[in-house]
């Protein structure tokens, strides 16, 4: 089983530089963010998992779902394996939906189907706290363990760096409004990440002020990753 590493930071903090350096080490394969594609896959798997927990593993919960036109005996018939075509969105073929969850879980695990024992990805889309909750689904999958790295940087420097990266040709008068928008986004990300990491086992997370040229900090990160 593989160790899964998640670099969980706001943008413009050095995460791309870090994964490029880490991937030069034998036994480590960390992916970039892929425009959030992996996060969206994890979201889907989490929703199907929630559905399975509530409506497949606990069939009686289906009886408590709001219904407007289905008679009680028809509901019982479906819950007991009868007419699966009856009902609203919560009354479909549950076996197919459960199979879908299994496929999604396999896709996530196979996404890291490489030879290296330490795999992972980075993501910066944490402006909405709900995005972080999807990561909890990864704990249900067959990974050896999951570790988190959070990189910190002065948020004003981050906002300026974000402006330069995304708006290199804009005029100077555009800077104040866009700068404030970027600063707000980074602040929200930071607050959400800190809230999420608060409940993570201290041995499973590492936080630092990463300096791209700092071998000292890089070596500490490397030690954290490889430490079982």
C-alpha positions as CSV (number, residue, x, y, z in Angstrom):
1,X,0.0,0.0,0.0
2,X,1.1,3.5,-0.8
3,X,1.5,6.6,1.4
4,X,-0.7,9.4,0.0
5,X,0.7,13.0,0.3
6,X,-1.5,16.0,-0.2
7,X,0.0,19.4,-0.5
8,X,-2.8,21.6,0.7
9,X,-2.0,25.3,0.4
10,X,-3.3,28.5,-1.1
11,X,-1.9,29.5,-4.5
12,X,1.4,31.2,-5.0
13,X,3.1,29.7,-2.0
14,X,5.8,27.6,-3.7
15,X,3.9,24.3,-4.0
16,X,4.8,23.8,-7.7
17,X,8.4,24.3,-6.9
18,X,8.2,21.8,-4.1
19,X,6.6,19.0,-6.1
20,X,9.2,19.5,-8.8
21,X,12.0,19.0,-6.2
22,X,10.3,16.1,-4.5
23,X,9.8,14.2,-7.8
24,X,13.5,14.1,-8.3
25,X,13.7,11.7,-5.4
26,X,13.5,8.0,-6.0
27,X,10.2,6.5,-4.7
28,X,8.2,9.8,-4.8
29,X,5.6,10.7,-7.4
30,X,3.5,13.8,-6.7
31,X,1.1,15.1,-9.3
32,X,0.1,18.7,-10.0
33,X,-3.4,20.0,-9.5
34,X,-4.8,19.2,-13.0
35,X,-7.3,22.1,-12.8
36,X,-9.0,20.4,-9.9
37,X,-9.9,17.3,-11.9
38,X,-8.9,14.9,-9.1
39,X,-10.7,16.9,-6.5
40,X,-13.9,16.7,-8.6
41,X,-13.5,12.9,-8.8
42,X,-13.1,12.7,-5.1
43,X,-16.2,14.9,-4.7
44,X,-18.3,12.5,-6.8
45,X,-17.1,9.5,-4.9
46,X,-17.9,11.2,-1.6
47,X,-21.4,12.0,-2.7
48,X,-22.0,8.4,-3.8
49,X,-20.5,7.2,-0.5
50,X,-22.9,9.4,1.4
51,X,-25.8,8.1,-0.6
52,X,-24.7,4.5,0.0
53,X,-24.4,5.1,3.8
54,X,-27.8,6.8,4.1
55,X,-30.0,5.0,1.6
56,X,-28.4,1.7,0.8
57,X,-26.8,0.6,4.1
58,X,-29.8,1.9,6.0
59,X,-32.9,1.2,3.9
60,X,-35.2,2.5,6.6
61,X,-33.8,6.0,6.0
62,X,-35.4,5.9,2.5
63,X,-38.8,5.8,4.2
64,X,-38.1,9.1,5.9
65,X,-37.3,10.8,2.6
66,X,-39.9,13.4,1.5
67,X,-42.3,11.9,-0.9
68,X,-45.4,13.4,-2.4
69,X,-47.1,10.8,-4.5
70,X,-45.9,7.3,-3.5
71,X,-48.0,5.1,-1.3
72,X,-46.5,3.6,1.7
73,X,-46.8,0.0,0.6
74,X,-45.0,0.8,-2.7
75,X,-42.2,2.3,-0.7
76,X,-41.9,-0.8,1.5
77,X,-42.0,-2.9,-1.7
78,X,-39.0,-1.1,-3.1
79,X,-37.1,-1.1,0.2
80,X,-37.5,-4.8,0.4
81,X,-36.2,-5.4,-3.1
82,X,-39.4,-5.1,-5.1
83,X,-40.3,-2.6,-7.8
84,X,-37.1,-0.6,-8.2
85,X,-38.6,1.6,-10.9
86,X,-41.0,3.3,-8.4
87,X,-40.2,6.7,-6.9
88,X,-38.3,9.9,-7.1
89,X,-34.5,10.6,-7.3
90,X,-33.8,8.5,-4.2
91,X,-35.7,5.5,-5.5
92,X,-33.5,4.2,-8.4
93,X,-31.5,1.1,-8.9
94,X,-29.4,1.2,-5.7
95,X,-27.2,-1.7,-6.8
96,X,-26.1,0.3,-9.9
97,X,-25.4,3.3,-7.7
98,X,-23.3,1.2,-5.4
99,X,-21.4,-0.2,-8.3
100,X,-20.7,3.4,-9.4
101,X,-19.1,4.2,-6.1
102,X,-16.9,1.1,-6.4
103,X,-15.8,2.3,-9.9
104,X,-15.1,5.8,-8.6
105,X,-13.0,4.5,-5.7
106,X,-11.0,2.3,-8.0
107,X,-10.4,5.3,-10.4
108,X,-9.0,7.3,-7.5
109,X,-6.7,4.6,-6.3
110,X,-5.6,3.7,-9.9
111,X,-4.8,7.4,-10.5
112,X,-1.8,6.8,-8.3
113,X,-1.0,3.4,-9.8
114,X,2.7,3.9,-10.2
115,X,5.7,2.1,-8.9
116,X,6.7,4.7,-6.3
117,X,5.6,4.0,-2.6
118,X,5.0,7.7,-1.9
119,X,2.4,9.3,-4.2
120,X,0.2,12.4,-3.9
121,X,-1.0,15.6,-5.4
122,X,-1.3,19.3,-4.7
123,X,-4.4,21.4,-4.8
124,X,-5.1,25.1,-4.1
125,X,-8.9,25.3,-4.5
126,X,-9.8,25.7,-0.9
127,X,-11.7,29.0,-1.1
128,X,-14.8,27.0,-0.1
129,X,-14.5,24.9,3.0
130,X,-16.7,22.1,1.5
131,X,-13.9,21.3,-0.9
132,X,-11.7,20.3,2.0
133,X,-14.4,17.9,3.4
134,X,-14.2,15.8,0.3
135,X,-10.6,14.8,1.3
136,X,-12.0,12.8,4.2
137,X,-13.3,10.3,1.7
138,X,-9.7,9.4,0.9
139,X,-9.4,7.9,4.4
140,X,-11.8,5.1,3.3
141,X,-9.6,4.0,0.4
142,X,-6.7,1.5,0.6
143,X,-3.8,3.8,1.2
144,X,-1.1,3.0,3.8
145,X,-1.6,6.5,5.3
146,X,-2.4,10.0,4.3
147,X,-0.2,13.0,5.1
148,X,-0.7,16.7,4.6
149,X,1.8,19.5,3.9
150,X,0.7,23.1,4.2
151,X,3.0,25.8,2.9
152,X,2.8,29.3,4.3
153,X,3.7,32.6,2.8
154,X,2.9,36.3,3.6
155,X,-0.6,36.6,2.2
156,X,0.1,40.1,0.8
157,X,3.1,38.7,-1.1
158,X,0.9,35.9,-2.3
159,X,-1.7,38.4,-3.6
160,X,0.9,40.4,-5.4
161,X,2.3,37.3,-7.0
162,X,-1.1,36.2,-8.0
163,X,-1.8,39.5,-9.6
164,X,1.5,39.4,-11.6
165,X,0.8,35.9,-12.7
166,X,-2.8,36.4,-13.9
167,X,-2.8,40.0,-15.0
168,X,0.7,40.8,-16.5
169,X,-0.7,43.1,-19.2
170,X,-3.3,45.0,-17.1
171,X,-2.8,48.7,-16.4
172,X,-1.7,50.0,-13.0
173,X,-5.1,51.3,-12.1
174,X,-6.5,47.8,-12.2
175,X,-4.2,46.6,-9.4
176,X,-6.1,47.8,-6.3
177,X,-9.4,46.1,-7.1
178,X,-7.9,42.9,-8.3
179,X,-5.3,42.8,-5.5
180,X,-8.1,43.1,-2.9
181,X,-10.0,40.2,-4.6
182,X,-6.9,38.0,-4.6
183,X,-6.1,38.9,-1.0
184,X,-9.7,38.0,0.0
185,X,-9.5,34.7,-1.8
186,X,-6.1,33.7,-0.2
187,X,-7.4,34.7,3.2
188,X,-10.5,32.5,2.8
189,X,-8.3,29.6,1.7
190,X,-5.9,30.0,4.6
191,X,-8.8,30.2,7.1
192,X,-10.5,27.1,5.7
193,X,-7.2,25.1,5.6
194,X,-6.4,26.0,9.2
195,X,-9.8,24.9,10.3
196,X,-9.5,21.6,8.4
197,X,-6.0,20.8,9.7
198,X,-7.0,21.5,13.3
199,X,-8.6,18.1,13.5
200,X,-5.8,16.2,11.7
201,X,-3.4,14.0,13.7
202,X,-0.3,16.1,14.4
203,X,1.9,13.2,13.1
204,X,0.1,13.3,9.8
205,X,0.6,17.0,9.0
206,X,3.5,19.3,8.5
207,X,3.4,23.1,8.2
208,X,6.2,25.5,7.3
209,X,7.1,28.8,5.8
210,X,8.6,27.3,2.6
211,X,11.4,29.2,0.9
212,X,12.1,27.8,-2.5
213,X,15.9,28.1,-2.1
214,X,15.9,26.8,1.4
215,X,17.5,23.3,1.5
216,X,17.0,23.2,5.3
217,X,13.2,23.5,5.0
218,X,13.1,21.2,2.0
219,X,15.1,18.5,3.9
220,X,12.7,18.7,6.8
221,X,9.8,18.2,4.5
222,X,11.5,15.3,2.9
223,X,12.1,13.7,6.3
224,X,8.5,14.2,7.2
225,X,7.3,12.5,4.0
226,X,9.6,9.4,4.4
227,X,9.0,9.0,8.1
228,X,6.6,6.0,8.8
